[in-house]
Amino acid sequence: MAPQSTPVRLSDQQAGQILVLAAVFIVALLGVMALTLDASFMFAKRNRLHAAADAAAKSAAIEVLRNPTVSQTSLEAFADQQVGAHGFVSSRLGGTTSVVVNHGPTSGPFTGDVNYVEAIVSEPTSTFFGKILAWASMTPLASAVAGAGNPTICLVTMEDMSIGNTTMTLNGCGASIGGDLYGENPNSTIAGTPTPPVGVTGNCSGTCTAMGTLTTNAPAPVDPLAGLAAPTNPGGCTAGVAATLGPGCYTSIAASVTTLTAGIYYVTGIVDIGNLTGTNVMIYLTGAGQLTADSNKRITLTAPTTGAYTGIAIFQDLTDANNFEVKNQFTLNVSGAIYMPGVDVEFKNSLSFVTTNCTLFIAKSLTIKNGSGALNNNGCAAAYGGAAFLAASIAQ
């Protein structure tokens, strides 16, 4: 009898194939996970580098405006200082961050223009899981160009911004929001000509479809007036109650005051706004300084056009966190900068935010429940050519 052959069990062969395929898929899956996690980390790192590059370019551009013959070494020193303020250490100072400064950008629309400065910031960064696939490190990079001109950003909040039944019109400029943006009403809108860029460090929730050209997970905003020195207290502080006041120190300014003559007003208490006007005026708030207003009131200010505070209409000390408290039907008509970096500003009902000229608004956070606003940054240089906030702005 012929010997019988032993049948081959296909299930054993299939099991071996499945093990091989499973091993291949696991390796591929680990590779995808490594790429995703490391790419997310590098993207976040790039956002931080972008903020550092913005600050470095702007700082260097300010020095070029002060001294067109400034040395390359000096520009690099200013850029390194700003990069350090964002948590990086330049390789020139013993760190691992590359900070390249080009006086006259090497690319883009301002190539070779010595009125502009380009900063390129990068840093080799170790991966977490990428090492599995021999990706030991990556080098995220960010660049920025800054120079003189109209500020490209006219509405800055270091933290959140919330708008309700409100249209904010930003002509010739955009918004930079350091936290989240909330559209609290179906009519929540940021509009303007051209369509304004709206950069949000966090996310947008609620009504977001009409928020200009919206970019979430954007670089953190740059405070264009950071480090601005406070005016000196002139002494002799008194309560301001007369219809017309002159510059000086005031413990308060009453609603009976209607006119502020040109100069700086150093205020350590309440400014109770009735119908307050002033031309070539800056109000500086410190200590218990605070702007307040009852219903149907208005303030009309034009910032100084000369001097150390050119272009700045309202300046609230960073340590003074007293809110801008106004009631219904308030009209805010200010040409120049409104600088309240330590304040959570909230306008509740029927705000009318009017501007007849260049306006910059900076606050810790901003909430407008109901009303409208208009900021126009066309022609700023003509009105406030020497203004601190016009000294240099991000151009690219």
Stockholm file with secondary structure:
# STOCKHOLM 1.0

chainA/1-396         MAPQSTPVRLSDQQAGQILVLAAVFIVALLGVMALTLDASFMFAKRNRLHAAADAAAKSAAIEVLRNPTVSQTSLEAFADQQVGAHGFVSSRLGGTTSVVVNHGPTSGPFTGDVNYVEAIVSEPTSTFFGKILAWASMTPLASAVAGAGNPTICLVTMEDMSIGNTTMTLNGCGASIGGDLYGENPNSTIAGTPTPPVGVTGNCSGTCTAMGTLTTNAPAPVDPLAGLAAPTNPGGCTAGVAATLGPGCYTSIAASVTTLTAGIYYVTGIVDIGNLTGTNVMIYLTGAGQLTADSNKRITLTAPTTGAYTGIAIFQDLTDANNFEVKNQFTLNVSGAIYMPGVDVEFKNSLSFVTTNCTLFIAKSLTIKNGSGALNNNGCAAAYGGAAFLAASIAQ
#=GR chainA/1-396 SS CCCCCCCCCHHHHHHHHHHHHHHHHHHHHHHHHHHHHHHHHHHHHHHHHHHHHHHHHHHHHHHHHHCTTCCHHHHHHHHHHHHHHTTCCBGGGTSSBEEEEEESCSSSTTTTCTTEEEEEEECCEECSSGGGGTCCEECCEEEEEEESSSCSEEEEESSCEEEEEEEEEEESCEEEESSCEEECSTTCEEECSSCCEEEESSCEEESCTTBSEEEESCCCCCCTTTTCCCCCCCSCCEEECSSEECSEEEEEECTTCCEECSEEEEESSEEEEEEEEEESEEEEECTTCEEEEEEEEEEEEECCSSSTTTTEEEEECTTCCCCCEECSSCEEEEEEEEEEEEEEEEECSCEEEECSSCEEEEEEEEEEEEEEEEEECTTHHHHCTTCGGGSCEECC
#=GC SS_cons         CCCCCCCCCHHHHHHHHHHHHHHHHHHHHHHHHHHHHHHHHHHHHHHHHHHHHHHHHHHHHHHHHHCTTCCHHHHHHHHHHHHHHTTCCBGGGTSSBEEEEEESCSSSTTTTCTTEEEEEEECCEECSSGGGGTCCEECCEEEEEEESSSCSEEEEESSCEEEEEEEEEEESCEEEESSCEEECSTTCEEECSSCCEEEESSCEEESCTTBSEEEESCCCCCCTTTTCCCCCCCSCCEEECSSEECSEEEEEECTTCCEECSEEEEESSEEEEEEEEEESEEEEECTTCEEEEEEEEEEEEECCSSSTTTTEEEEECTTCCCCCEECSSCEEEEEEEEEEEEEEEEECSCEEEECSSCEEEEEEEEEEEEEEEEEECTTHHHHCTTCGGGSCEECC
//
